[in-house]
Amino acid sequence: MAPDKPTSLITVTLPSGATLEDALRQLGIGRDAVDTDYGLVDLHNGTYALLVTEAVAERAHGTPGARGPYANPKIEPFGPPQPGRDED
């Protein structure tokens, strides 16, 4: 079985200016349990978002200052492609 990939969105309360390393320390997890490309997103209210493995998201319920998991739907274009627009 493949390792659990970071796909669950959670939030964690941290001091202003926190880093991904601060979040990892508070959650007690390693870098392999988070999507480092997504990083730590400052929601500007003392709360930060990050993508973690499903196992970490389940454990977050018992971690002070952590909440989630939250829905993280894939964002896709709406409607048919328009002529003259770049497509990915």
CYANA upper distance limits for C-alpha pairs under 8 A (distance plus 0.5 A):
  4 ASP  CA     53 THR  CA      6.27
  4 ASP  CA     54 GLU  CA      7.42
  4 ASP  CA     55 ALA  CA      8.13
  5 LYS  CA     33 ALA  CA      7.99
  5 LYS  CA     52 VAL  CA      8.14
  5 LYS  CA     53 THR  CA      5.93
  5 LYS  CA     54 GLU  CA      8.17
  6 PRO  CA     33 ALA  CA      6.75
  6 PRO  CA     34 VAL  CA      5.89
  6 PRO  CA     35 ASP  CA      5.98
  6 PRO  CA     51 LEU  CA      6.08
  6 PRO  CA     52 VAL  CA      4.76
  6 PRO  CA     53 THR  CA      4.44
  6 PRO  CA     54 GLU  CA      7.41
  7 THR  CA     35 ASP  CA      8.36
  7 THR  CA     51 LEU  CA      6.21
  7 THR  CA     52 VAL  CA      6.37
  7 THR  CA     53 THR  CA      6.27
  7 THR  CA     54 GLU  CA      7.29
  7 THR  CA     72 ASN  CA      8.30
  8 SER  CA     51 LEU  CA      5.81
  8 SER  CA     52 VAL  CA      5.74
  8 SER  CA     53 THR  CA      6.40
  8 SER  CA     54 GLU  CA      6.19
  8 SER  CA     57 ALA  CA      6.80
  8 SER  CA     69 PRO  CA      6.38
  8 SER  CA     70 TYR  CA      7.49
  8 SER  CA     71 ALA  CA      8.13
  8 SER  CA     72 ASN  CA      7.48
  9 LEU  CA     49 ALA  CA      7.34
  9 LEU  CA     50 LEU  CA      6.31
  9 LEU  CA     51 LEU  CA      5.11
  9 LEU  CA     52 VAL  CA      6.89
  9 LEU  CA     57 ALA  CA      8.07
  9 LEU  CA     68 GLY  CA      7.28
  9 LEU  CA     69 PRO  CA      5.82
  9 LEU  CA     70 TYR  CA      5.78
  9 LEU  CA     71 ALA  CA      7.30
  9 LEU  CA     72 ASN  CA      6.70
 10 ILE  CA     49 ALA  CA      6.23
 10 ILE  CA     50 LEU  CA      6.28
 10 ILE  CA     51 LEU  CA      6.94
 10 ILE  CA     52 VAL  CA      7.70
 10 ILE  CA     57 ALA  CA      7.07
 10 ILE  CA     60 ALA  CA      8.37
 10 ILE  CA     66 ALA  CA      7.60
 10 ILE  CA     67 ARG  CA      6.26
 10 ILE  CA     68 GLY  CA      5.06
 10 ILE  CA     69 PRO  CA      5.33
 10 ILE  CA     70 TYR  CA      6.58
 11 THR  CA     47 THR  CA      6.86
 11 THR  CA     48 TYR  CA      5.87
 11 THR  CA     49 ALA  CA      4.84
 11 THR  CA     50 LEU  CA      6.89
 11 THR  CA     66 ALA  CA      6.11
 11 THR  CA     67 ARG  CA      5.74
 11 THR  CA     68 GLY  CA      6.84
 11 THR  CA     69 PRO  CA      8.42
 12 VAL  CA     23 ALA  CA      7.70
 12 VAL  CA     47 THR  CA      6.13
 12 VAL  CA     48 TYR  CA      5.87
 12 VAL  CA     49 ALA  CA      6.99
 12 VAL  CA     65 GLY  CA      5.85
 12 VAL  CA     66 ALA  CA      4.73
 12 VAL  CA     67 ARG  CA      6.83
 13 THR  CA     46 GLY  CA      6.18
 13 THR  CA     47 THR  CA      5.00
 13 THR  CA     48 TYR  CA      6.78
 13 THR  CA     65 GLY  CA      5.42
 13 THR  CA     66 ALA  CA      6.95
 14 LEU  CA     18 ALA  CA      6.69
 14 LEU  CA     22 ASP  CA      8.29
 14 LEU  CA     23 ALA  CA      7.82
 14 LEU  CA     46 GLY  CA      6.39
 14 LEU  CA     47 THR  CA      6.74
 14 LEU  CA     48 TYR  CA      7.53
 14 LEU  CA     65 GLY  CA      8.28
 15 PRO  CA     46 GLY  CA      6.73
 16 SER  CA     46 GLY  CA      6.66
 18 ALA  CA     22 ASP  CA      6.46
 18 ALA  CA     23 ALA  CA      7.95
 19 THR  CA     23 ALA  CA      7.11
 19 THR  CA     40 LEU  CA      7.36
 20 LEU  CA     24 LEU  CA      6.72
 20 LEU  CA     39 GLY  CA      7.09
 20 LEU  CA     40 LEU  CA      5.90
 21 GLU  CA     25 ARG  CA      6.68
 22 ASP  CA     26 GLN  CA      6.77
 23 ALA  CA     27 LEU  CA      6.60
 23 ALA  CA     40 LEU  CA      8.42
 24 LEU  CA     28 GLY  CA      6.28
 24 LEU  CA     29 ILE  CA      5.74
 24 LEU  CA     30 GLY  CA      6.75
 24 LEU  CA     31 ARG  CA      7.69
 25 ARG  CA     29 ILE  CA      7.16
 27 LEU  CA     60 ALA  CA      8.00
 27 LEU  CA     63 THR  CA      7.30
 27 LEU  CA     66 ALA  CA      8.40
 29 ILE  CA     33 ALA  CA      7.06
 29 ILE  CA     56 VAL  CA      8.36
 30 GLY  CA     34 VAL  CA      8.07
 31 ARG  CA     35 ASP  CA      8.37
 31 ARG  CA     36 THR  CA      7.68
 33 ALA  CA     52 VAL  CA      6.06
 33 ALA  CA     53 THR  CA      5.99
 33 ALA  CA     56 VAL  CA      7.69
 34 VAL  CA     39 GLY  CA      8.44
 34 VAL  CA     50 LEU  CA      7.70
 34 VAL  CA     51 LEU  CA      6.11
 34 VAL  CA     52 VAL  CA      4.82
 34 VAL  CA     53 THR  CA      6.96
 35 ASP  CA     39 GLY  CA      6.83
 35 ASP  CA     50 LEU  CA      7.90
 35 ASP  CA     51 LEU  CA      5.96
 35 ASP  CA     52 VAL  CA      6.83
 36 THR  CA     40 LEU  CA      8.48
 38 TYR  CA     50 LEU  CA      7.43
 38 TYR  CA     51 LEU  CA      7.35
 39 GLY  CA     50 LEU  CA      6.71
 39 GLY  CA     51 LEU  CA      8.18
 40 LEU  CA     48 TYR  CA      6.75
 40 LEU  CA     49 ALA  CA      6.30
 40 LEU  CA     50 LEU  CA      5.68
 41 VAL  CA     48 TYR  CA      5.80
 41 VAL  CA     49 ALA  CA      5.50
 41 VAL  CA     50 LEU  CA      6.92
 42 ASP  CA     46 GLY  CA      8.15
 42 ASP  CA     47 THR  CA      6.97
 42 ASP  CA     48 TYR  CA      5.14
 42 ASP  CA     49 ALA  CA      7.19
 43 LEU  CA     47 THR  CA      6.05
 43 LEU  CA     48 TYR  CA      5.96
 43 LEU  CA     49 ALA  CA      7.55
 44 HIS  CA     48 TYR  CA      8.29
 52 VAL  CA     56 VAL  CA      6.66
 52 VAL  CA     57 ALA  CA      6.89
 53 THR  CA     57 ALA  CA      6.80
 54 GLU  CA     58 GLU  CA      6.74
 55 ALA  CA     59 ARG  CA      6.92
 56 VAL  CA     60 ALA  CA      6.61
 57 ALA  CA     61 HIS  CA      7.96
 57 ALA  CA     68 GLY  CA      7.16
 57 ALA  CA     69 PRO  CA      6.13
 58 GLU  CA     69 PRO  CA      7.98
 59 ARG  CA     63 THR  CA      7.56
 60 ALA  CA     66 ALA  CA      6.11
 60 ALA  CA     67 ARG  CA      6.82
 60 ALA  CA     68 GLY  CA      7.52
 61 HIS  CA     66 ALA  CA      7.32
 61 HIS  CA     67 ARG  CA      6.87
 61 HIS  CA     68 GLY  CA      7.73
 62 GLY  CA     66 ALA  CA      8.40
 81 PRO  CA     85 ARG  CA      8.00
 81 PRO  CA     87 GLU  CA      8.20
